[in-house]
Amino acid sequence: MKEYQTITEISGPLVFAEVDEPIGYDEIVEIETPQGETKRGQVLESSEGLVAIQVFEGTSGIDRNASVRFLGETLKMPVTEDLLGRVLDGSGQPIDGGPEIVPDERRDIVGAAINPYSREYPEEFIQTGVSAIDGMNTLVRGQKLPIFSASGLPHNNLALQIARQATVPEDEESGEESEFAVVFGAMGITQEEANEFMEDFERTGALERSVVFTNLADDPAVERTVTPRLALTTAEYLAFDKDYHVLVILTDMTNYCEALREIGAAREEVPGRRGYPGYMYTDLAQLYERAGRIQGRDGSVTQIPILTMPGDDDTHPIPDLTGYITEGQIYIDRDLNSQGIRPPINPLPSLSRLMDDGIGEGLTREDHADVSDQMYAAYAEGEDLRDLVNIVGREALSERDNKYLDFAERFEAEFVNQGFDTDRSIEDTLDIGWDLLSTLPKSELNRIDEELIEDYYDEDAESVEAEA
């Protein structure tokens, strides 16, 4: 290792140093301050005679007398199956007071891209226990399905609920349950949020099958760019080396993108939309595209990134670019939240593009797609009629229209609303769906196969509704 004392400039989280030899991009750096403190960094930009280094622990205490050592390797994550049940900080260091981690190997956090030819198409169901997701926007193994939320909404509660409840059905051929794990990466969260996360993980026992990374709001912003990569490297190891089905929950991607903007400003880059770097699309794609399945491997990596839309604006660059890369989105709705609906998921703008491939075969009910389509159409019509009621009043509507209004109210109260502690199987979700659809006349169920209507339609439900 060659040591330099040639720091020329310190700007925000960046340190610039002169060098007399080629330095590799992403190479790990150790900076020793005059006070004897050692900080780690990573080469962000390398040109002839000058390198830009992003310092993970922040640049406080670093001055031009500090020593810079280039280690000749990229940042690596020590991986082992023993990481399950452990809590790490945003740079991958244990913070749970447990024993030292003895890794099986150390892996580059950038990861290796999955060869498109080797990718296996995602088409196997993951049960989250949340009806608005399982019934209306089904999550599939190997999918990337983000949650679009906003400031002040309970997306953290939903994230914890999914982490706690998510399971994969047993293998139909062997009859054995697949190994399932959760990798939870939190970026830029407050200490209060971190405490809530850990209390919930420990109280419910979910920590035993989880690996938790926590980057706090007062931690250096640069560390936020590393945390999701450490989490995904861990997930890939568990999935493709140890045959786990891994669900990766990343919150909050908005904090991650803000860190990118801060670093770009320190580098004096030409900004893109709303000040974010022009390469943010590529950067996000490098993270999201690490979800998937590989032919010949039993495991899978499924992603649920969570982001808070600034100003509730889904045209903002962060949700906009995320929507281009991922296979759908789950919307957290402010109006439903104000009505006390938990979780406040709005099925109408939500979408899972792989839903049709992940339902039906392998489930105990064959009516999933039809029930979902019919409930979506009925709820959408009920929502339209609510606008009409505000103009003409409910008395001016026909009997048919009033049935759709009642359906919309019951759909929110009984199907979407289930609380953050209720775990529903897919059978429970579909049973509730049939109960609701049975309040509509049979003639209105034009999206469901007639045989299914004969099997599951409850004649008594419509008559009870009429009497009410």
Secondary structure, DSSP 4 states (H G I P E B T S, - for coil): --EE--EEEEETTEEEEE-SS---TTEEEEEE-TTS-EEEEEEEEEETTEEEEEETT-STT--TT-EEEEEEEE-EEEE-GGGTTEEEETTS-B-SS-PPP--SEEEETT--PPPGGGEEPP--EEB-S-HHHHTTS-EETT-B--EEE-TTS-HHHHHHHHHHH-B-PPPTTT-PPPPEEEEEEEEEE-HHHHHHHHHHHHHHTGGGGEEEEEEETTS-HHHHTTHHHHHHHHHHHHHHTT--EEEEEEE-HHHHHHHHHHHHHHTTPPB-GGG-BTTHHHHHHHHHTT-EEETT-S-EEEEEEEEEPGGG-TTSHHHHHHHHHSSEEEEE-HHHHHTT-SS-EEEEEEEETTHHHHSSTTSS-S-HHHHHHHHHHHHHHHHHHHHHHHHH-GGGS-HHHHHHHHHHHHIIIIII---SS----HHHHHHHHHHHHTTS-GGG-TTS-HHHHHHH--HHHHHHHHH-
